[in-house]
Amino acid sequence: MQWNLRMKAAERGIWKSAEMRRRLAEAGLEISAGKMSGLWTGTPTTIRLDDLDVICAVLECEPTDLLIREPEKVAALRPAEPEQQAANGPSVVPRLGRNRTAPPV
């Protein structure tokens, strides 16, 4: 995912993180200067849904405007083709324990 906060803020005439922080505070979200800096300059690892809701309200946007999918990165993470997996055998091996039977074939 690509984080698009600065672009959306610029579209609303917000050019500095301090201005964004002030507007978030006016909307009821008190955020530390350090956390605001992280949101402003980079891609957050996590974000609370309540915080995202306030950010979207302030910027008059949807979460999909702030979080941009990157399908090419997802495609690069895909495992090998199913044909290759079938040739290598099953990737999940059941653990047989007390009172467990083997799965059906």
C-alpha positions in Angstrom: 0.0 0.0 0.0 1.1 3.5 -0.7 0.2 6.2 1.8 -1.2 9.3 0.1 -1.8 11.7 3.0 0.4 14.6 1.8 -1.2 14.7 -1.6 -4.7 14.7 -0.3 -3.8 17.4 2.3 -2.2 19.5 -0.5 -5.5 19.2 -2.5 -7.2 20.8 0.5 -4.6 23.6 0.8 -2.8 22.0 3.8 0.9 22.3 3.1 2.5 21.7 6.6 2.1 19.0 9.1 1.5 21.5 11.9 -1.6 22.8 10.0 -2.8 19.3 9.5 -2.2 18.5 13.2 -4.2 21.7 14.2 -7.1 20.7 12.0 -7.1 17.2 13.4 -7.2 18.6 16.9 -10.2 20.8 15.9 -11.9 17.6 14.8 -11.2 15.9 18.1 -8.0 14.0 17.3 -5.1 15.0 19.5 -2.0 13.6 17.9 1.6 14.0 19.1 4.1 15.9 17.0 6.1 12.7 16.6 3.2 10.6 15.4 2.1 13.5 13.0 5.6 13.6 11.6 5.5 9.8 10.9 2.1 10.1 9.2 3.2 13.1 7.2 6.6 12.0 6.0 6.3 8.2 5.7 3.9 5.3 5.4 2.5 4.3 8.7 2.9 0.6 9.7 -0.4 0.8 11.6 -3.2 3.3 11.9 -6.2 3.2 14.1 -9.5 3.1 12.3 -10.9 5.8 14.5 -7.9 8.0 13.5 -8.3 7.2 9.9 -12.0 8.2 10.1 -11.1 11.6 11.5 -8.3 12.2 8.9 -10.8 11.4 6.2 -13.4 13.7 7.7 -10.8 16.6 7.8 -9.6 16.0 4.3 -13.1 15.2 3.0 -12.0 12.0 1.4 -12.4 8.3 1.6 -9.8 5.8 3.0 -9.3 4.5 -0.6 -8.0 8.0 -1.4 -5.3 7.7 1.3 -4.4 4.0 0.8 -3.4 3.3 -2.8 -3.1 -0.4 -3.7 0.1 -1.6 -5.4 -0.9 -4.9 -7.1 2.5 -5.4 -8.7 4.0 -5.7 -5.2 1.4 -8.3 -4.3 2.1 -10.2 -7.5 5.8 -10.4 -6.7 5.0 -12.1 -3.4 2.9 -14.9 -4.9 4.1 -18.4 -4.4 5.0 -20.7 -7.2 2.5 -21.8 -9.8 0.0 -24.5 -8.6 1.5 -27.0 -11.1 4.9 -26.7 -9.4 3.3 -27.0 -6.0 1.5 -30.2 -7.0 4.8 -31.7 -8.3 6.5 -30.9 -5.0 3.8 -32.6 -2.9 1.3 -31.1 -0.4 2.5 -28.1 1.5 0.4 -28.8 4.5 1.1 -32.0 6.5 -1.5 -32.9 9.1 -0.4 -33.5 12.6 -1.9 -36.7 13.9 -2.5 -36.8 17.6 -4.7 -38.3 20.2 -8.2 -39.1 18.8 -7.4 -37.7 15.4 -7.7 -39.5 12.1 -6.1 -38.8 8.8 -8.0 -36.5 6.5 -10.0 -38.0 3.7 -8.2 -38.5 0.4 
